[in-house]
Amino acid sequence: KYFDEVVNIVSESFKEQNDAKFDSRFLTFEGTSDIVLKITEGVYGKFLTEETKILTYNNKVAGICFANLTNSSIANIPIVAVNKKYREKSLGKYLLKTVVTDISRLVITGKMTLSEINASCDSDNKPAYKMYIAIGFKENYSYKHAYKN
C-alpha cells in the first residue's frame, strides 16, 4: 500500500549521505526500490513484518523503520528514514525505539532468542548516529572496507 512513498522517503534520506557512495542504488527510485524489495522479500535476512513500523500522518508516510533477522540470533535495523517535512521532531527515534521494544518483547517472552540487535549508519550522518546512541545502541565496530572520502 505504501511502497512508493516508502521508497521515495528512503531514497531522499540516503541519496545525500555517504551510503549512496557505497551503494549507488540509493540515488534512484528504481535502485531504492530494489533495496526495499530485497529487505521485504527476505534477501538480506528474514523480514520481520510485525516489527517493521510505518508511521503515517494524514494517510501519508511520515517515516519507516525496517527490521529483519540477519541470522537466527541477530536482529538488524537496516533502514530508518523520515520524510524531510517531519525531521527534527524525534520521529526517527520514536520509530527506532518502537521497533527495538517490539523485538526485545519477543526475546523477553521467549518467542525469539537473540544475541544482539544491531544497526549501522554512516559515521558522517550525525543525526542518525545521535539517534542510535540516544536509545541505547553502542558503537561497536567499523567496516574497514566501507567507502571513505
C-alpha positions in Angstrom: 0.0 0.0 0.0 2.7 2.5 0.9 5.6 1.0 -1.2 6.2 4.0 -3.5 6.0 6.5 -0.6 8.4 4.4 1.5 10.9 4.1 -1.4 10.7 7.9 -2.0 11.4 8.6 1.7 14.3 6.1 1.8 15.8 7.5 -1.4 15.5 11.1 -0.2 17.0 10.2 3.2 20.0 8.3 1.8 20.9 9.9 -1.5 22.8 12.7 0.0 24.6 10.5 2.6 27.8 8.6 2.1 25.6 5.5 1.9 24.9 6.5 -1.7 28.6 6.4 -2.5 28.8 2.9 -1.1 25.6 1.8 -2.7 24.5 4.0 -5.7 21.1 2.3 -5.8 20.0 5.0 -3.2 20.4 7.6 -5.9 17.3 6.5 -7.9 13.8 5.4 -7.3 14.4 2.1 -9.1 17.6 1.4 -7.2 16.0 2.2 -3.8 13.0 0.0 -4.8 15.4 -2.8 -5.3 16.9 -2.3 -1.8 13.4 -2.1 -0.2 12.2 -5.2 -2.1 15.3 -7.2 -1.1 14.6 -6.2 2.6 10.9 -7.1 2.5 11.4 -10.3 0.4 14.0 -11.7 2.8 17.0 -11.5 0.6 19.0 -9.8 3.3 17.6 -11.9 6.1 14.2 -12.9 7.4 12.0 -9.8 7.2 10.2 -9.0 10.5 6.9 -7.8 9.2 5.2 -7.1 12.5 8.2 -5.4 14.0 8.8 -3.1 11.0 7.0 0.1 11.5 5.5 2.7 9.2 4.4 6.0 10.7 1.7 7.8 8.8 0.2 11.3 9.2 -3.0 12.2 7.2 -2.7 8.9 5.3 0.8 9.8 4.1 4.0 8.1 5.2 6.0 10.2 7.6 8.6 7.6 8.4 9.7 3.9 8.2 11.9 1.7 10.4 12.7 -1.8 8.9 13.6 -4.9 11.0 15.0 -8.2 9.9 17.0 -11.2 11.2 20.4 -11.5 9.5 20.7 -14.9 11.1 18.8 -16.9 13.8 20.3 -14.9 16.6 20.9 -11.3 15.2 18.2 -8.8 14.6 19.1 -5.9 12.4 17.7 -2.4 11.8 18.7 -1.9 8.1 17.0 1.4 7.5 15.3 4.2 9.4 14.0 7.1 7.3 11.8 10.1 7.9 10.1 12.3 5.3 12.0 15.7 5.2 8.9 17.6 6.2 8.9 15.7 9.6 12.5 15.7 10.5 13.9 17.1 13.7 10.7 16.0 15.6 12.3 12.8 17.0 10.1 10.6 14.8 13.0 8.5 13.7 13.9 8.0 17.3 10.3 7.1 18.1 10.2 4.6 15.3 13.5 3.0 16.2 12.6 2.8 19.9 9.3 1.1 19.0 11.0 -1.4 16.8 13.6 -2.2 19.3 11.0 -2.5 22.1 8.9 -4.9 20.0 12.0 -7.1 19.2 13.0 -7.1 22.8 9.5 -8.1 23.8 9.8 -11.2 21.6 13.1 -12.1 23.4 11.6 -11.5 26.9 8.5 -13.6 26.2 10.7 -16.4 24.8 9.4 -16.2 21.2 12.9 -15.4 19.9 16.4 -15.9 21.1 18.9 -13.2 20.1 22.5 -12.4 20.9 22.2 -8.8 19.6 20.1 -6.2 17.9 22.3 -4.2 15.6 22.1 -1.2 13.2 24.6 0.7 11.2 24.9 4.2 10.0 27.4 6.3 8.1 29.8 7.9 10.6 29.2 11.3 8.9 25.5 11.1 9.5 25.5 12.8 12.9 21.7 12.9 13.3 21.4 9.1 12.8 24.4 8.4 15.0 22.9 10.5 17.8 19.6 8.8 17.4 21.1 5.3 17.8 23.1 6.4 20.8 20.1 8.1 22.4 18.1 4.9 22.6 21.0 2.8 23.9 22.9 1.5 20.9 26.7 1.4 21.5 29.3 1.9 18.9 30.9 -1.5 18.3 33.0 -1.6 15.2 33.7 0.0 11.8 33.7 -1.6 8.4 37.2 -1.2 7.1 36.1 -2.0 3.6 33.5 0.8 3.5 34.0 3.7 1.2 35.7 6.8 2.7 36.5 10.1 1.1 
